[in-house]
């Protein structure tokens, strides 16, 4: 288990700040979190999890049958830059779930984790409406790190250590540099790898943008991505 090596929230946030050349005050201001999000590539809500600060209730409203599907992710990764921008800017960001179609996320018993970096990363994926199975599929497509859903869950429970390979997978799925997660978690790669490819960063952003869409909306977005791929 990880709790004995899991530092306090101020230390976790300071690690992230140090990775991008910032100093941190505690408790952090909204302005600091915004700057830290911009520099690290994490979302402000991710940083609230890091800092053990309340995440707005609306952030946990989902259609749990939706989320970024493997079909949407694979089509996004295959699009040229212009197509990815259209998919994101002109379509995904203009879509809003109809009133009353989203419900508060309630973690199931197997999604209630002990404190640790594995559970922190799993909660970041949960903010993107990605459960174990969804995360495993998206991670495989985006990073080439292909693990069973149960393995993803074991990392969250602290039953499987967060190693360099898994860190690569989480970094790609979240769309952040591996160095940022390495600074946060203390898990380092033996060899520095290349920066995330633009299509990976854009697709990670897409996964964030679709988190509050319904399954029907996500399906329509996938069809749009399919059409863009034929152009």
Order of alpha helices (4+ residues) and beta strands (2+ residues): alpha-alpha-alpha-beta-alpha-alpha-beta-alpha-alpha-alpha-alpha-alpha-alpha-alpha
